[in-house]
Each structure stands twice: as C-alpha cells, then as structure tokens.
C-alpha cells in the first residue's frame, strides 16, 4: 500500500522507530556505519549521498512482526500472498523500508548524524530477495543549531529503487551533522 509516514506521528510509528533502533543496534539488519567521519564543512547542496544497498529477508519481516505484534500473512506466507491476495509473493512491511532509509542515512553520517525528521512514501511493493538501492542527495545545507559545537543542518531527498530500477520509495529527511570531535550526539531516534 502507499501512504505517507512520519516517524513520531503516531504511537505505532514511534513503536516502529524503537524497533528499528533496537534491530540496528543488534545488527539484525544491514549495518549502518561509516569508516570515516563525515566532514560537515564539505557538505553542499547537490552533493550525492553514498549508495546503500540491502536485500530484504524474511527474517527482517518476522523480527518486525514479532516486535510490533503485526502478523499479516502477506508479509511471511508466499502462498497466501499469491493465491488469496493476488500479490507476487510475500512482501516487506512499509515501516521496514523506513528502517532501511534510516540505515542509509546513518551509513552516510556516522555517529555525527542526528536524524531530526524522516518522511517517506511507498510507491510499490518490495519482495523478499529484491535488491534495494537507496540513493539520495542534499537539497540544502545550512549552519546548525549553535549548541557550542560546529554543525550543519542538512535537508535530503532519497529514493529506493529495486533491481529493475523501479522507484519503490521516495523520502525526505532532515539531519543535523556535527563536526567530529570524539563525542557522540544525544539520543535521537537511533542515529547514534
């Protein structure tokens, strides 16, 4: 299904964000790390974010379903999804796709990034085993909040494409990126 989702807009969304954080911390989902700290001075409008690739698995769906008590058969039963719902097979839950977006952002920003806002729209179904490519670009970069550390607030546009190059998700995000100084940002929705 298509729909706009904004983390923090409902109890379910907040719960999904908590599951995303917990799963990422335990490395059940794709790793979200970067080898080199991002230089907040070098971020400019038009910059491309690194491409992030993930292959959704049934394990991801089961972990999400267990944490959220959301056991719709279309997310784990291929036969049911095909024969009863007319789908190509079991499909990934929409909030799991939001998780992948947060992972892509975290992989780009590393521990200096603090996700402030994420909104996405699902445009198509994602099947287990699809290769999903997340790519994005900087829409705007401006000086950060002035909390005593140098930072930049970045507005990004992202999209997720499947292996057939079909857009399955579009998104926008706001991220605060602090200058690397050996400290970590405050708790912020899983980006530390």
Residue, then its C-alpha position, 0 to 999 in steps of 0.5 A: x500500500x502507499x501512504x505517507x509516514x512520519x516517524x513520531x506521528x503516531x504511537x505505532x510509528x514511534x513503536x516502529x522507530x524503537x524497533x528499528x533502533x533496537x534491530x540496528x543496534x543488534x545488527x539484525x539488519x544491514x549495518x549502518x556505519x561509516x569508516x570515516x567521519x563525515x566532514x560537515x564543512x564539505x557538505x553542499x547542496x547537490x552533493x550525492x549521498x553514498x549508495x546503500x544497498x540491502x536485500x530484504x529477508x524474511x527474517x527482517x519481516x518476522x523480527x518486525x512482526x514479532x516486535x510490533x505484534x503485526x502478523x499479516x500473512x502477506x508479509x511471511x506466507x508466499x502462498x497466501x500472498x499469491x493465491x488469496x491476495x493476488x500479490x507476487x509473493x510475500x512482501x516487506x512491511x512499509x515501516x521496514x523500508x523506513x528502517x532501511x532509509x534510516x540505515x542509509x542515512x546513518x551509513x552516510x553520517x556516522x555517529x555525527x548524524x542526528x536524524x531530526x525528521x524522516x518522511x517517506x512514501x511507498x510507491x510499490x511493493x518490495x519482495x523478499x530477495x529484491x535488491x534495494x538501492x537507496x540513493x539520495x542527495x542534499x537539497x540544502x545545507x545550512x549552519x546548525x543549531x549553535x549548541x557550542x559545537x560546529x554543525x550543519x543542518x542538512x535537508x535530503x531527498x532519497x529514493x529506493x529503487x529495486x533491481x529493475x530500477x523501479x522507484x519503490x520509495x521516495x523520502x525526505x529527511x532532515x539531519x543535523x551533522x556535527x563536526x567530529x570531535x570524539x563525542x557522540x550526539x544525544x539520543x535521537x531516534x537511533x542515529x547514534 
